[in-house]
Amino acid sequence: MIFTYQHQGQSHTVRLEAGGDGRYTAWIGERRLDVQAARLLDGSWRLVIDEQAQRVYTAARKDERHVFVAGSGHVLTAGEPRRKRSGSAGGGDLTAQMPGQVTRVLVSDGETVHHGQTLVILEAMKMEIRVTAPDEGRIRRVLVQAGEVVERGQALVEFDAGPSSG
């Protein structure tokens, strides 16, 4: 996943790869960081970045991301997330409609699903959001896992619409 943020008049590109169990590899420009993220009970985050732990508070308002860390606040303006993918006719990515945390993934790669079937459950702003199949089809690839934090517009599932063949 690739994000672009504006901060203090400068553009920053962040590439993030999930490694499982709340572990990520992040590249900010050419700088590589090993990150571990855990949501705390008060809604804040415990981030361990290159073995240094920080408590981070975040909030989103439209395209702004407010980040409070080490006693100082930062406002980032978010661009649309981009994911490298190959297109295919009759399919596409099902995306998160708002930032949140994946609480459950109910399908797996290659699974046939029906219209309206719940595929992924997100928690955002203390609400449960169900991502459902827009039509009958097949799950090409699941792109997230339970516990992962997602941004608005981030691809969750690659989906091929149409009757199953096989």
C-alpha positions in Angstrom: 0.0 0.0 0.0 1.3 3.4 -0.9 0.1 6.6 0.8 1.0 10.2 0.1 0.8 12.8 2.8 1.4 16.6 2.9 3.0 17.9 6.1 4.3 21.5 6.5 4.2 22.1 2.8 6.2 19.0 1.9 4.9 15.8 0.2 5.9 12.5 1.8 5.3 9.0 0.3 4.9 6.1 2.6 4.9 2.5 1.4 3.6 0.0 3.9 3.7 -3.8 3.8 1.9 -5.9 6.3 3.9 -8.7 7.8 1.3 -10.2 10.2 0.7 -9.9 13.9 0.7 -6.1 13.7 4.1 -6.0 12.1 4.8 -3.8 9.1 7.7 -2.7 7.0 7.4 1.0 6.1 9.4 3.0 3.6 9.3 6.8 3.9 11.0 7.9 0.8 14.1 5.6 0.8 14.2 5.2 4.6 13.1 1.7 5.7 11.5 1.2 9.1 10.4 -1.9 11.0 7.1 -1.1 12.8 4.9 -3.0 15.2 1.4 -1.6 16.0 -1.0 -2.5 18.7 -4.3 -0.8 19.5 -4.6 0.0 23.2 -7.8 0.0 25.3 -8.0 3.8 25.4 -8.0 4.0 21.6 -4.4 5.1 21.3 -1.6 3.0 19.6 1.6 1.5 20.9 4.0 1.8 18.0 7.4 0.2 18.2 9.5 1.7 15.4 13.0 0.3 14.9 12.8 -1.0 18.5 11.7 2.4 20.0 8.3 2.3 21.6 5.9 5.3 21.4 2.3 5.9 22.4 0.5 7.6 19.6 -2.9 9.2 19.4 -4.6 9.6 16.1 -7.8 11.1 14.7 -9.1 11.6 11.2 -11.2 14.5 9.9 -12.0 14.3 6.2 -8.6 14.2 4.4 -6.7 15.3 7.5 -4.9 12.9 9.8 -4.1 14.3 13.3 -1.2 12.5 15.0 -0.1 13.2 18.6 3.2 11.7 19.7 5.8 12.6 22.3 3.9 15.7 23.4 3.5 17.3 20.0 0.8 17.3 17.4 1.1 17.0 13.6 -1.5 17.4 10.9 -1.1 15.4 7.7 -3.2 15.9 4.6 -3.9 12.5 3.1 -4.0 11.7 -0.6 -5.8 8.7 -1.9 -4.0 5.4 -1.2 -2.7 3.5 -4.2 -2.2 -0.3 -4.5 -0.2 -1.9 -7.3 -2.5 -4.4 -9.0 -3.3 -5.9 -12.3 -6.8 -5.2 -13.6 -9.2 -7.8 -14.9 -12.6 -7.6 -16.6 -15.6 -8.2 -14.4 -13.7 -7.7 -11.2 -12.1 -5.2 -8.9 -11.1 -4.2 -5.4 -13.5 -3.9 -2.6 -12.3 -1.0 -0.5 -12.6 0.4 3.0 -15.1 3.3 3.1 -13.4 4.9 6.1 -10.3 4.3 8.2 -10.7 1.5 10.7 -9.4 -1.8 12.0 -10.2 -5.2 10.5 -11.9 -7.3 13.2 -12.7 -10.4 11.1 -12.0 -11.8 7.6 -14.7 -14.2 6.7 -13.5 -15.5 3.3 -10.3 -16.9 1.8 -8.6 -16.7 -1.6 -10.5 -18.6 -4.3 -13.7 -18.9 -2.4 -17.1 -18.5 -4.3 -19.4 -16.0 -2.7 -23.0 -14.8 -3.2 -24.4 -11.3 -3.5 -24.6 -9.6 -0.1 -22.4 -12.1 1.7 -20.2 -10.5 4.4 -16.6 -10.8 3.5 -14.8 -8.5 6.0 -15.8 -6.7 9.2 -14.2 -3.4 10.1 -14.5 -1.4 13.3 -14.4 2.4 12.8 -15.5 5.0 15.2 -17.0 2.3 17.5 -19.2 1.1 14.6 -19.1 -2.3 13.0 -18.9 -2.0 9.2 -19.6 -5.1 7.0 -18.0 -5.2 3.6 -20.2 -7.4 1.4 -20.0 -9.0 -2.0 -21.5 -6.7 -4.6 -22.6 -9.6 -6.7 -22.1 -13.4 -7.1 -18.5 -14.1 -7.7 -15.1 -15.4 -6.5 -12.6 -14.0 -4.1 -9.4 -13.6 -6.2 -7.3 -12.5 -3.2 -7.8 -11.3 0.4 -5.5 -8.3 1.0 -6.0 -7.8 4.7 -6.0 -9.8 8.0 -7.7 -9.4 11.3 -6.0 -6.8 13.5 -4.8 -4.7 10.5 -5.5 -1.0 10.4 -6.7 0.3 7.1 -7.2 3.7 5.5 -10.2 5.0 3.6 -10.0 3.7 0.1 -7.6 0.9 0.9 -8.3 -2.3 -1.0 -9.5 -5.2 1.2 -10.4 -7.9 -1.2 -9.8 -8.5 -5.0 -13.1 -9.7 -6.4 -14.1 -11.3 -9.7 -17.9 -10.9 -10.4 -20.0 -13.4 -12.2 -21.1 -17.0 -11.9 -18.5 -19.4 -10.7 -17.0 -21.8 -13.2 -15.7 -25.0 -12.2 
